[in-house]
Amino acid sequence: MPDEEPGLILTGERTLPGIPREHYWFARHLVAYEFALPLAAGGSVIDIGCGEGYGPALLAGEARSVLGVDIAPEVVSHARRTYPLANLTFEAMDVNHLEVPDGSFDLAVSFQVVEHLVDVSGYFSEMVRVLADGGTAVVTTPNRLTISPGSDKPINPFHLREYTPDEYEEALSHHFSEVRVLGLFHAGWLALNDRLRLVDFIKFYEMGRANPRYWTHRLFTPRVRTRDFRLDSRRMGSCLDIVALCRNSGTGGAAV
């Protein structure tokens, strides 16, 4: 595999496919897209803050149409070149000012975006605006309790604010009448690694080659798959990411 995805540089702001040392984070993001995939079947979908484009491309395999939006023009250009599908388009837009008509989409997804934003209320309001009657939103963010343990300030320099599960549910409840919150957890060998600590997926980027866990990371990280994660509603305080399924009642859709 190449060390970096051609055309885009790995900065820590967004994950990229095809980079062995980044594969844990890529697979962790991909779990949310696989969760949303059945909800996309036959519908119109918007991915708000879509990044490199791999997620909208996956959703396009089930959806009638998919629009991926990102604020970075170079990312949008890359996505257009990399994923030329007939039912998939990419546009450069501000997530707080989506240039689409009201009620345009059956499903809105937005993964690992809110922690980067200044105007969180405007972001959620735009998401509600572009959803059709009966539409659903699936949104995720890292759990502050596990991504920045013991700190109210995000460790990731690209994050402006991180949320606990209760804080995230509260923020969403101001915009959606129905919010169901799940947690993403390690499963399989990743759950075993939580006890053995052979691989450190967060501190790896600070490690030198003299650290044995630098090499265990190099060995095991490319082997991570989405099946090495699970979604659950229990023990939310210890989850890795918060996955929220949202809609507004009285719009004709099924309950979340």
N, C-alpha and C positions, 0 to 999 in steps of 0.2 A: 504494500500500500504506500502511497505517497505520504511524505511527512506533512504536507499541507494541501488543502483543497485549492487547485489552480484558480487564480483570480480573486480569491478572498483570503485574508490573513486571520489566523486565530489570535484573538486579542483577549478573550475572556468575557467579552460582551455577549457573544452568541456562540452556540455550538455549531460545529461543521461535521459533515460525514466524511468518511475515508481517511481519518487521521487516527492511527493506532492509539496514541497516548490520550486522545480525547474521547475514545469510544464509550467509556462508562457514561459520560454526560450525554452523549448522543443517544445511547440506548434509553437512558432515563427520560429524555425528552420524548422519544418515540413511543413510550408507553401511553402517554396522553393521546397521541394521535390514533393509536390502535383502539383506545377506549372510545374515541369519538367516531370511529369509522362506521359503525352500524347506524349512528344518528345521521350520517351524511347521505345514506342510500337514497338515490333518486331526487335529492333536493338541491337547492342553491345554497352555497356555503361561502362564508368570508373568513379568512384567516387574518386576524388583526395583529400586526407585528410578526410577519411570517418568517423573517430571517432568510436563510439560504434557499428555501423553497422546497426542501425534501418533504415537508409536512403537507402542504397543499397538493403536491404531486401524488402522495399516498391517498389523500382524500378524493382526488379526482378519479381514482379507480372505482369509486362507488357513487359519487355525486353526479347530478346532472350538469352542474357548473360550479367552478371554484374560482374565487378571486382572492389572491394573496396580496396584502398591502404591507409595505414597510417604509419607514421614513428615509432610508438610505438609498439614493438612486443607484449607486454602484452595486448594491445587493439586489435590487430589482432587475438591473441589467443582467447580472449573473444568473438569476433565477430564470429569466426569459430564455437565455441561451441554453441552460442546462436541462430545462423541463418543457420542451415544446409540445404540449398536449393540446388537442383541439378544444377541450372543455375547461382549460386552465389559463387564466390571465394573471398578470402581475402589474401592480401600479404603485408608484411612489406616492404615499399619502401620510399626513400626520394622523396618528390614531385618535387624536382629540377632535379632528375635523375631517371626517370621512366624506369624500366627494361622491356619495351615492344617495339615491332617493330613499325616503322613509320606507320601511317594511320590505326591503329588497331580498332578504335572506331567510331561509328556513333554519339555518344553523350558523352560529358565530363561534369560532374558537379563537382563543388568545392565550398562548402558553408562555409563561415566564416573562411577562411583559410589565405587569403592574408595578413591580418593584423598581423599575427604571424611570417611573413617571413622576412629574411634579403635580399635574392636574389629574388626580385619580378619579374624582367625581365626574369630570368631563368625559373621561375615557369610558366609564361604565354607562354614562348617559348616552353616548354615541352608539354604544353596543346595543342598548335597548331600542334606540331610534331606528336602526337599520334592520332589526328583526321583524319578520312578518308575524301576524297573529298566529299564536301557537308555536312560535319559534323557540329554540333552545340555545342557550349559551353554555359552553364548557370553557372554564378558565382555570389556570393553575398559577401557583407561585411557590417558591421555597418556604419551608417552615422556619421561621426565625429561630426557634428553639433548638434546631439541629444544624442549620447552615451557619449561624453565628452564635454558638453556644456561650452563654454567660455574658452576652453583650447586647445592649440596646442599639448599638451602631453596627450597620452591616460591615462584615469583613470584606466582601466583594466591593471593590471601588466603583463598580458600575451600578450598584444598587443604592437608591436614595432612601427607600424604606422597605423593611421586611415585616412580615405579619406572622402572628401565631394563628392557629386554626380558628380560635374564637374571634380574633380581630378581623380576619378575612371574611368570615361568615357575617359578621356585623356590618362590614363595609358593603358587602354585596346586598344585604337585606334592605339597604336604603334605595336600591334600584330594582330589585326583583322580589316578588312576593313569595316565591318558592325557591329555596336554596338547599341543596343537598350536598354535604361536604364529605369527601372521602380522603383518606391518606394514602400516599404511595410509600411502600416499605420494601426493604430487601427481602428476597426469597432465595431458596436454593443455596448455592455456594456463597452468594453475597451475604445471606443471613449467617452462615457459618463464619465468614470473614469478620462479621461484626464482633464475634467473640474472640477469634484468633488474632485479628489485626495484622494479617500478613500483608495486606495492601491498604494504603491510605490514599483515597481518591481525592481528598481535599488538599492535603499538605504535600502531595507529590511534586507540585510545581515549585516548591521551595527546597526540594531535596537535591543533594549532589550525588554524584556517582558512587561515592564512598558509602552511602547509606544503603544497606541491604534491601530496604523496601523500595528504593528506586528501581531495583532490578525485578522484584516481584511485581511491581506495577507494570513494568514493560512486558513481563511474561503473561500476566493474567488479564490485563485490561482489554486487549483485543478479543477476548473470549466472552465478554459480557453480552448477554442477549436480553430482550425484553421479558422473556420468561423468568429471568432472575429478579424480577420485581413483582409486587402484588399490590392490589388496592383493597383497602379495608376501612371500615368506619370506627373501629375500636382503637383505643390507645392513641388517639390523634396527636397528643402532645409529643410523641416520639416519631411521628412520620417524617419523611424526607421532604416531600412536596405535598401541597394541599391542592386537591382536584375538586372543583365545584361545578355542579350541574344546576343550571338556573333557568327559570322562566317566570313569566308573570301570569297569574291566574286569570280566568275569565276570558282567555284568548283562544280557547278551543283545542288546545293541545293536551296530551296526556300528562299526568302529574309526574314530577321528577322523583 
